[in-house]
């Protein structure tokens, strides 16, 4: 589906200014803010959609300028998309994404999580849902050990309180070579 | 650097909703924090049937979902319990009793079941020669 159309530059009448946590100001077209439930509600509450109302800059203390730029890129791309509707959770587990989305989210996990937090904070459901699906796709078909590597999960193995030596797993709960399907092994022991 | 474990509950729940049952079980094994979270949340799944067949030295459990089915065999083995979940994937859990391992897995599967209703659970004595199955 291609919903891209030529974008218009924001003018003082149809935009608001948002300020990232590092103090950078962004001029946002009101049309773009419709995708963010947080911003849309704020604009509605303060009547910033009226031309005779003075618009103060909106501080976004949880979002850096780099994240804001990335989010604006998303909002611009989806400017003319229909309103997001929640998919049924039982839909197919095959993960397919638009090429543009795959390229947009071809970023390291830590940046992905930051973007996910920002999407959650601004309540942009399409972006939020897409990142969650991408994260799920990175988990699918992987063993516990591979998941730890992909998601940078540190095992919570604790040391013996008396010797200070890491507590060893017994052989029956070792995960070496286990498939993703067997349920028997537990996580590394506490 | 943000990590999966530092994500808000809402985010974690949504990622689990997007993941299939087997992936969630792998995720569950990756660390205790995730295991506890998954056991608390009990993510939705389309698990519909559980079929357990047993004999004196062998148990086969088959779990069916809307889009797939998987089977796990547990056999008595000289060193413990042989677990096999495909033609090529198998593992010996040393010093383990096949019955204990199978029951622990079945318990785990049943505990993970959420509010949706199973079509059926069959627990039956194995009727045919499983060595040729």
Boltz contact constraints between the chains, C-beta under 6 A:
constraints:
  - contact:
      token1: [A, 89]
      token2: [B, 17]
      max_distance: 6.0
  - contact:
      token1: [A, 89]
      token2: [B, 44]
      max_distance: 6.0
  - contact:
      token1: [A, 90]
      token2: [B, 46]
      max_distance: 6.0
  - contact:
      token1: [A, 93]
      token2: [B, 20]
      max_distance: 6.0
  - contact:
      token1: [A, 110]
      token2: [B, 1]
      max_distance: 6.0
  - contact:
      token1: [A, 110]
      token2: [B, 2]
      max_distance: 6.0
  - contact:
      token1: [A, 113]
      token2: [B, 2]
      max_distance: 6.0
  - contact:
      token1: [A, 114]
      token2: [B, 2]
      max_distance: 6.0
  - contact:
      token1: [A, 116]
      token2: [B, 11]
      max_distance: 6.0
  - contact:
      token1: [A, 132]
      token2: [B, 14]
      max_distance: 6.0
  - contact:
      token1: [A, 132]
      token2: [B, 15]
      max_distance: 6.0
  - contact:
      token1: [A, 132]
      token2: [B, 18]
      max_distance: 6.0
  - contact:
      token1: [A, 133]
      token2: [B, 18]
      max_distance: 6.0
  - contact:
      token1: [A, 135]
      token2: [B, 15]
      max_distance: 6.0
  - contact:
      token1: [A, 136]
      token2: [B, 15]
      max_distance: 6.0
  - contact:
      token1: [A, 136]
      token2: [B, 18]
      max_distance: 6.0
  - contact:
      token1: [A, 136]
      token2: [B, 19]
      max_distance: 6.0
  - contact:
      token1: [A, 139]
      token2: [B, 19]
      max_distance: 6.0
  - contact:
      token1: [A, 139]
      token2: [B, 23]
      max_distance: 6.0
  - contact:
      token1: [A, 139]
      token2: [B, 27]
      max_distance: 6.0
  - contact:
      token1: [A, 140]
      token2: [B, 23]
      max_distance: 6.0
  - contact:
      token1: [A, 143]
      token2: [B, 26]
      max_distance: 6.0
  - contact:
      token1: [A, 144]
      token2: [B, 26]
      max_distance: 6.0
  - contact:
      token1: [A, 144]
      token2: [B, 29]
      max_distance: 6.0
  - contact:
      token1: [A, 144]
      token2: [B, 30]
      max_distance: 6.0
  - contact:
      token1: [A, 147]
      token2: [B, 26]
      max_distance: 6.0
  - contact:
      token1: [A, 147]
      token2: [B, 27]
      max_distance: 6.0
  - contact:
      token1: [A, 147]
      token2: [B, 30]
      max_distance: 6.0
  - contact:
      token1: [A, 148]
      token2: [B, 30]
      max_distance: 6.0
  - contact:
      token1: [A, 151]
      token2: [B, 4]
      max_distance: 6.0
  - contact:
      token1: [A, 153]
      token2: [B, 30]
      max_distance: 6.0
  - contact:
      token1: [A, 153]
      token2: [B, 31]
      max_distance: 6.0
  - contact:
      token1: [A, 155]
      token2: [B, 31]
      max_distance: 6.0
  - contact:
      token1: [A, 156]
      token2: [B, 31]
      max_distance: 6.0
  - contact:
      token1: [A, 156]
      token2: [B, 32]
      max_distance: 6.0
  - contact:
      token1: [A, 171]
      token2: [B, 94]
      max_distance: 6.0
  - contact:
      token1: [A, 172]
      token2: [B, 93]
      max_distance: 6.0
  - contact:
      token1: [A, 172]
      token2: [B, 95]
      max_distance: 6.0
  - contact:
      token1: [A, 172]
      token2: [B, 96]
      max_distance: 6.0
  - contact:
      token1: [A, 179]
      token2: [B, 85]
      max_distance: 6.0
  - contact:
      token1: [A, 179]
      token2: [B, 89]
      max_distance: 6.0
  - contact:
      token1: [A, 180]
      token2: [B, 22]
      max_distance: 6.0
  - contact:
      token1: [A, 180]
      token2: [B, 26]
      max_distance: 6.0
  - contact:
      token1: [A, 181]
      token2: [B, 22]
      max_distance: 6.0
  - contact:
      token1: [A, 181]
      token2: [B, 70]
      max_distance: 6.0
  - contact:
      token1: [A, 181]
      token2: [B, 85]
      max_distance: 6.0
  - contact:
      token1: [A, 182]
      token2: [B, 83]
      max_distance: 6.0
  - contact:
      token1: [A, 182]
      token2: [B, 85]
      max_distance: 6.0
  - contact:
      token1: [A, 183]
      token2: [B, 25]
      max_distance: 6.0
  - contact:
      token1: [A, 183]
      token2: [B, 105]
      max_distance: 6.0
  - contact:
      token1: [A, 183]
      token2: [B, 108]
      max_distance: 6.0
  - contact:
      token1: [A, 184]
      token2: [B, 101]
      max_distance: 6.0
  - contact:
      token1: [A, 184]
      token2: [B, 105]
      max_distance: 6.0
  - contact:
      token1: [A, 187]
      token2: [B, 29]
      max_distance: 6.0
  - contact:
      token1: [A, 187]
      token2: [B, 31]
      max_distance: 6.0
  - contact:
      token1: [A, 187]
      token2: [B, 32]
      max_distance: 6.0
  - contact:
      token1: [A, 187]
      token2: [B, 35]
      max_distance: 6.0
  - contact:
      token1: [A, 190]
      token2: [B, 32]
      max_distance: 6.0
